Amino acid sequence: MADMRIGGLASGMDTDQIIKDLMKAERIPLDKLEQKKQYLEWQRDDYRDMNKMMFDFSNLIFDGVMKQGTYTQKTISVSDPSVVSVKNINSTTDFSGTLEVGNLAKSATTISGVTGITDSSKTIKDLMGLTGTQKINIKSVLKDGTLDPKGTSIEFDPEKETLNSLISKINQQSGVSVFFDEKSQKFSFTAKNSGDATGNDIVLSDETGTFFDSLQLTDSNFSGMRQEGVNATFTYNGLTTTRPSNTFTINGFELTLKNESTGPVTFTSAPDTDKILEKIVKFVDEYNKLIEKVNGEVNEKKYRDFQPLTAEQKESMEEKEIELWEEKSRSGTLRNDSVLTSGLNKMRTDLYSPISGGTSGVSQLAQIGIETSSNYLDRGKLIIDENKLKEAISKDPNAIYEIFAKDGATSNEQGIARRLRDTLKDTMDSIEQKAGKASSTNNTFTLGRLLNNMDSQMDRFEDRLNQVEDRYWRQFTAMEKAIQRSNEQSMFLMNQFGG
């Protein structure tokens, strides 16, 4: 139970209120420490917000203008899309050609004879009378058109394995797809890869037991039907050749054959200017947002008359008043910050310094239609001349890739995107040393150590305030006792004279 202190019985004074008022004055230094702590916490959070924005921008650079795939995007025209489709994979140059399809690649198929099986949900033992461990092996054509020399071995217990569960295992583990038709009582095995393996494209054998032999599907005991796989035959730019699959890559682009042709099919490619432009515009927009944010922080006005509010001050204010006050008291936490200012200046240098050692003849952004705004209020924002940029992309997308992502031993030889990411990393590292990150402990960064030190000061000051308050109570209690004794003596004398 908390101590109860009752004062003023002898003096008639409101001792409790007097001491509270005295303690308000004593708490002023502690309130200032709490305000300073709140300000440091705001500053820490604002630093971390800046770091997150820089981190996101760095990732956008890496996934956008720095990727070669951004600049290999192409629009492709095909004279007869029902015969062939063409997709660019990694060709950095435009391509064109003619194609005639003789025949499509087909997968090998093996079909069993009539098995007499009508219910695939039963166990192998119930259906075929097999007992003991059964181990089968399935060889089929590989993606390169050759027969798998090793095959896939599957072991099962016929007393526990149903036909359906065995078919599921074969479909999941091997290079064939199996289908059992209860109506015809036949099995169909189809190779997952197409092409002619020159011989049996599907080989079914028993390693232990007689499962395939009982179904007359082994080479030595076969009563079904086989259809060998077929390679695709086509003529590309006058050269007749084959592939085991209908989808294959030539010179960095992918062809998918769909039908046999009745004549030559032509195809051509060109840079997908709109998609490449979209990535570059996104980069410029996010860069502009970043430098606007940094400029806003380092130039934000600081209102020194608006200190963070104490808990007692908040109690006497409306919510809207608190919001408006804190908007001003939080303003300017990063004003003239040297780390942000230095990072901003370095980013500008990264953008405008020419790139040396290039092979395309393009060394600056201005050459492809990206320049600094002439409005000084924009503080270095980039402006895009889309027509000029589109023309540069159409002319040589590799030159655009080089100006952004060229690698080099020195900063002068590196592309703009690489320079920016290095600058962003250095800036983020410096900010992290100051403000840490969400998972950091306070003793690992500068502001955190200041906050720890401030907490220690506040704890010591709280202890001192408790001692001061106890002293005030002792003093007032002594005064009350003295007044009480004086009153008692006065009463005694009055009684004596009156008597």
NORTA-V163398 format. One record per residue. PHI is phi in degrees with one decimal (* if undefined). OMEGA is omega in radians with two decimals (999 if undefined). BURIAL is 1 if it has 16 or more other ideal C-beta (glycine too) atoms within 10 Angstrom, else 0. Layout:
phi = {PHI	PHI}
omega = {OMEGA	OMEGA}
burial = {BURIAL	BURIAL}
//
This chain:
phi = {*	-67.0	-64.7	-104.4	-117.6	-120.5	-120.6	83.8	-66.5	-92.0	-87.0	80.7	-84.5	-84.2	-60.2	-59.4	-68.6	-61.1	-67.7	-59.2	-65.0	-63.1	-70.5	-58.8	-64.1	-65.2	-81.9	-54.0	-61.5	-68.1	-60.7	-65.2	-64.3	-65.0	-65.6	-65.7	-62.7	-60.4	-64.0	-63.5	-66.1	-62.8	-61.5	-58.4	-65.0	-67.7	-59.6	-67.0	-62.1	-63.5	-63.1	-63.8	-64.5	-67.4	-62.5	-63.9	-66.6	-61.3	-66.0	-63.3	-60.5	-62.5	-86.6	-118.1	-68.8	-91.3	-89.0	-64.0	-59.0	-62.4	-97.9	-96.9	-66.6	-136.2	-96.9	-123.7	-108.1	-124.3	-66.9	-139.6	-64.1	-75.8	-95.6	-150.7	-116.4	-127.6	-136.1	-76.6	-105.4	-148.2	-74.0	-92.2	-117.6	-72.2	-139.5	-157.6	175.7	-122.9	-142.9	-125.7	-100.5	-77.8	-152.8	-85.7	-71.6	-131.2	-88.5	-70.1	-136.4	-122.5	-120.4	-78.6	-78.0	-66.3	-97.2	82.0	-85.8	-123.4	-134.2	-77.7	-85.2	-83.2	-72.9	-60.1	-62.3	-64.2	-82.7	-123.3	75.7	-80.7	-134.6	78.4	-61.9	-113.3	-132.4	-109.7	-130.8	-126.8	-110.7	-145.5	-69.6	-87.8	-62.8	-84.0	88.3	-101.8	-79.6	-60.5	-71.1	-95.6	77.6	-116.0	-99.5	-131.0	-109.0	-153.3	-102.8	-62.5	-78.9	-110.2	-85.3	-86.2	-63.9	-62.4	-69.0	-68.1	-60.0	-61.4	-63.3	-62.3	-65.0	-79.0	-101.4	-107.7	-92.7	-127.4	-110.7	-109.0	-134.0	-112.6	-104.7	-66.0	-69.1	-87.6	62.5	-124.6	-100.2	-124.7	-111.2	-122.5	-65.2	-71.9	-105.8	-87.0	115.1	-99.4	-89.1	57.3	131.5	-69.7	-84.5	-133.9	-121.0	-110.6	-145.0	-102.1	-87.7	-140.2	91.3	-138.1	-59.6	-66.2	-63.5	-64.9	-89.6	56.8	-116.2	-86.0	-58.7	-83.8	-146.6	-121.5	-129.1	-102.0	-136.8	-122.1	-126.0	-70.8	-69.6	-128.7	-78.5	-73.3	-117.7	-152.9	-118.2	-113.7	49.7	90.0	-100.1	-87.7	-151.9	-133.0	-144.1	-72.6	-123.0	-81.4	-119.6	-155.9	-113.5	-131.4	52.3	89.3	-125.7	-105.4	-108.1	-124.8	-79.1	-115.6	-149.1	-69.0	-103.4	-103.6	-175.6	-64.6	-111.1	-102.4	-145.7	-141.8	-128.2	-150.0	-56.2	-81.2	-56.4	-65.3	-69.5	-65.7	-59.8	-58.6	-65.8	-69.2	-62.7	-61.7	-59.4	-63.8	-60.5	-70.3	-61.9	-61.8	-63.7	-65.3	-70.1	-64.9	-66.2	-63.7	-59.9	-62.0	-70.4	-75.7	-109.8	-65.9	-69.7	-106.3	-101.3	-70.8	-79.4	-108.6	-83.1	-54.5	-78.3	-83.6	-59.9	-67.5	-66.3	-63.9	-63.6	-97.2	-121.0	-76.3	-59.6	-65.5	-62.9	-61.5	-61.3	-66.5	-63.2	-68.2	-60.5	-82.9	-69.6	-88.3	-65.8	81.2	-63.4	-116.0	-59.9	56.0	-64.5	-68.6	-66.2	-68.2	-62.5	-64.3	-62.6	-63.0	-63.3	-67.3	-62.7	-63.7	-63.4	-57.1	-73.2	-99.3	-73.8	-62.3	-98.4	-95.9	80.9	-76.9	-108.8	-97.3	85.4	-102.3	-127.2	-140.8	-61.8	-59.0	-69.8	-112.6	96.4	-119.6	-133.8	-79.6	-61.0	-80.6	-82.4	-63.8	-69.0	-76.4	52.0	92.6	-66.1	-93.1	-122.5	-105.9	-92.3	-61.2	-62.7	-67.8	-67.3	-61.5	-63.1	-66.1	-64.7	-63.0	-70.7	-160.9	-62.3	-65.5	-66.9	-67.4	-59.6	-65.9	-68.8	-92.5	-121.8	-56.7	-92.6	-170.7	-73.5	-122.1	-61.4	-62.8	-91.0	-89.3	-70.4	-60.0	-63.3	-65.2	-60.2	-61.2	-65.8	-64.8	-64.5	-61.1	-63.5	-61.2	-65.4	-64.7	-63.6	-65.8	-64.9	-64.4	-64.9	-81.6	-117.9	62.7	-138.4	-56.5	-89.8	-77.6	-89.0	-58.4	-77.7	-103.5	-145.4	-59.3	-64.3	-63.9	-66.8	-64.3	-66.0	-61.3	-63.2	-67.4	-60.1	-64.5	-61.0	-66.8	-62.8	-64.3	-68.0	-60.2	-61.4	-66.0	-63.7	-61.7	-67.6	-64.5	-62.6	-60.7	-64.4	-59.3	-64.1	-64.3	-65.1	-68.4	-64.6	-62.3	-64.0	-60.8	-62.7	-64.0	-63.6	-62.8	-63.9	-62.6	-64.4	-65.6	-65.0	-62.6	-62.9	-62.4	-64.5	-62.4	-64.0	-67.2	-66.4	-67.0	-72.1}
omega = {-3.09	3.11	3.07	-3.14	3.13	-3.11	3.05	-3.12	-3.12	-3.05	-3.08	3.13	3.05	-3.05	-3.09	-3.12	3.14	-3.13	3.08	3.13	3.09	-3.11	3.06	3.11	3.14	-3.07	-3.07	3.10	3.12	3.09	3.12	3.08	3.12	3.10	3.12	3.09	3.12	-3.14	3.12	3.11	3.06	-3.14	3.09	-3.12	3.13	3.04	-3.10	3.06	3.10	-3.14	3.13	-3.14	3.11	3.12	3.12	3.13	3.10	3.11	3.11	3.08	-3.08	-3.08	-3.08	-2.99	-3.12	-3.11	3.12	3.13	3.10	-3.02	3.10	3.09	-3.04	2.94	-3.05	3.10	3.12	-3.07	3.11	-3.10	3.13	-3.14	-3.06	2.96	-3.07	3.13	3.10	3.09	-3.14	3.10	-3.14	3.11	3.10	-3.10	3.08	3.14	3.05	-3.07	2.99	-3.10	3.10	3.05	3.14	3.03	3.11	-3.14	3.07	3.12	3.02	-3.13	-3.11	2.95	3.11	-3.03	-3.08	3.13	-3.10	-3.09	-3.06	3.13	-3.13	3.13	3.12	3.13	-3.14	-3.08	-2.99	3.12	-3.11	3.06	-3.14	-3.09	3.07	3.11	-3.09	3.12	-3.11	3.06	3.12	-3.07	3.09	-3.11	-3.14	3.10	3.11	3.14	3.09	-3.07	-3.09	-3.12	3.13	3.11	3.14	-3.12	-3.14	3.10	-3.07	3.13	-3.13	-3.04	3.00	3.11	3.13	-3.12	3.10	3.10	3.12	3.11	-3.13	-3.12	-3.10	-2.94	-3.01	3.14	3.10	3.00	-3.08	3.06	3.07	-3.13	-3.09	-3.12	3.12	-3.13	-3.11	3.02	3.00	3.08	3.14	3.13	3.13	3.08	3.11	3.07	-3.11	-3.14	3.12	-3.10	3.10	-3.14	3.02	3.13	-3.13	-3.10	3.09	3.03	3.06	-3.12	-3.01	-3.06	-3.12	3.14	3.12	3.11	-3.13	-3.14	3.12	-3.13	-3.09	-3.09	-3.02	-3.12	-3.08	-3.10	3.12	3.01	-3.07	3.06	-3.10	3.05	3.00	3.09	-3.11	3.09	-3.11	-3.11	3.06	-3.12	3.12	-3.09	-3.11	3.01	3.14	-3.11	3.07	3.08	-3.09	-3.07	3.05	3.05	3.04	3.04	-3.03	3.07	3.02	-3.13	-3.08	-3.10	3.01	-3.06	3.08	3.13	-3.11	3.03	-3.12	3.05	3.12	3.11	3.05	3.12	3.07	-3.00	-3.07	-3.12	3.10	3.12	-3.13	3.13	-3.11	3.10	3.11	3.10	-3.11	-3.14	-3.11	3.06	-3.14	3.10	-3.12	-3.09	3.04	3.12	-3.13	3.12	3.12	-3.12	-3.06	3.13	-3.10	-3.09	3.10	-3.13	-3.03	3.13	-3.12	3.10	3.10	-3.09	3.02	3.14	-3.13	3.12	-3.14	-3.11	-3.07	-3.08	3.03	-3.09	3.14	3.10	3.11	-3.11	-3.14	3.13	-3.08	3.06	3.13	-3.11	3.12	-3.11	3.02	-3.14	-3.12	-3.09	3.11	-3.14	-3.04	-3.13	-3.14	3.14	3.13	3.12	3.12	3.12	-3.14	3.11	3.11	3.10	3.12	-3.07	-2.95	3.13	3.14	3.12	-3.10	3.06	3.14	-3.11	-3.02	-3.07	3.09	-3.05	-3.12	-3.12	-3.10	-3.12	-3.14	3.01	3.09	-3.09	3.11	3.10	3.13	3.12	-3.06	3.12	3.11	3.06	3.01	3.10	-3.14	3.09	-3.12	2.91	-2.99	-3.14	3.14	3.13	3.11	3.13	3.13	3.12	-3.13	-3.10	-3.08	3.13	3.11	3.10	3.11	3.09	-3.10	-3.09	3.11	-2.90	-3.14	3.09	-3.13	-3.10	-3.12	3.14	-3.14	-3.11	-3.08	3.07	-3.05	-3.10	3.12	3.12	-3.10	-3.12	3.08	3.13	3.12	3.14	3.13	-3.14	3.14	3.10	3.13	3.11	-3.14	3.08	3.13	-2.94	3.13	3.04	-3.00	-3.09	-3.08	2.97	-3.00	-3.07	-3.12	3.12	-2.96	-3.11	3.11	3.12	3.07	3.13	3.08	3.13	3.14	3.09	3.13	3.11	-3.11	3.10	3.13	-3.12	3.08	3.11	-3.13	3.12	3.09	3.13	3.13	-3.14	3.09	-3.14	3.10	-3.14	3.11	-3.13	-3.14	3.09	3.10	3.12	3.13	3.13	3.14	3.11	3.14	3.13	3.13	3.12	-3.13	3.13	3.14	3.12	3.14	-3.14	3.12	3.12	-3.13	3.13	3.13	-3.13	999}
burial = {0	0	0	0	0	0	1	0	0	1	0	0	0	0	1	0	0	0	1	0	0	0	0	0	0	0	1	0	0	1	1	0	0	1	1	1	1	1	1	1	0	1	1	1	0	1	1	1	0	1	1	0	1	1	0	0	1	1	0	1	1	0	0	1	1	1	1	0	0	1	1	1	1	1	0	1	0	1	0	1	0	0	1	1	0	1	0	1	0	0	1	0	0	0	1	0	1	0	1	1	1	0	0	1	1	1	1	1	1	1	1	1	0	0	1	0	1	0	0	0	0	0	1	1	1	0	1	1	0	1	0	0	0	1	0	1	1	1	1	1	1	1	0	0	1	0	1	1	0	0	1	1	0	1	0	1	0	1	0	0	1	1	1	0	0	1	1	0	1	1	0	0	0	1	1	1	1	1	0	1	0	0	0	0	0	1	1	1	1	1	1	0	1	1	1	1	1	0	0	1	1	1	1	1	1	1	0	0	1	0	1	1	1	1	1	0	1	1	0	0	0	1	0	1	0	0	0	1	1	1	1	1	1	1	0	0	0	0	0	0	0	0	1	1	1	1	0	0	0	1	0	0	1	0	1	0	1	0	0	0	1	0	0	0	1	0	1	0	1	0	1	1	1	0	0	1	1	0	1	1	0	0	1	1	0	0	1	1	0	1	1	0	0	1	1	0	1	1	0	1	0	0	0	0	0	1	1	1	1	1	0	0	0	0	0	0	0	0	0	0	0	0	0	0	1	1	0	0	1	1	0	1	1	1	0	0	1	0	1	1	1	0	1	1	0	1	1	0	0	1	1	0	0	0	1	0	0	1	0	1	0	1	1	0	1	0	1	1	1	1	1	1	0	0	0	0	0	0	1	1	1	1	0	1	0	0	0	0	1	1	0	1	1	0	0	1	1	1	1	1	1	1	1	1	1	1	0	0	0	0	1	0	0	1	1	1	1	1	1	1	1	0	1	1	0	0	1	1	0	1	1	1	0	1	1	1	0	0	0	0	0	1	0	0	1	0	1	1	0	1	1	0	0	1	0	0	0	1	0	0	1	0	0	0	0	0	0	0	1	0	0	1	1	0	0	1	0	0	0	1	0	0	1	0	0	0	0	0	0	0	0	0	0	0	0	0	0	0	0}
//
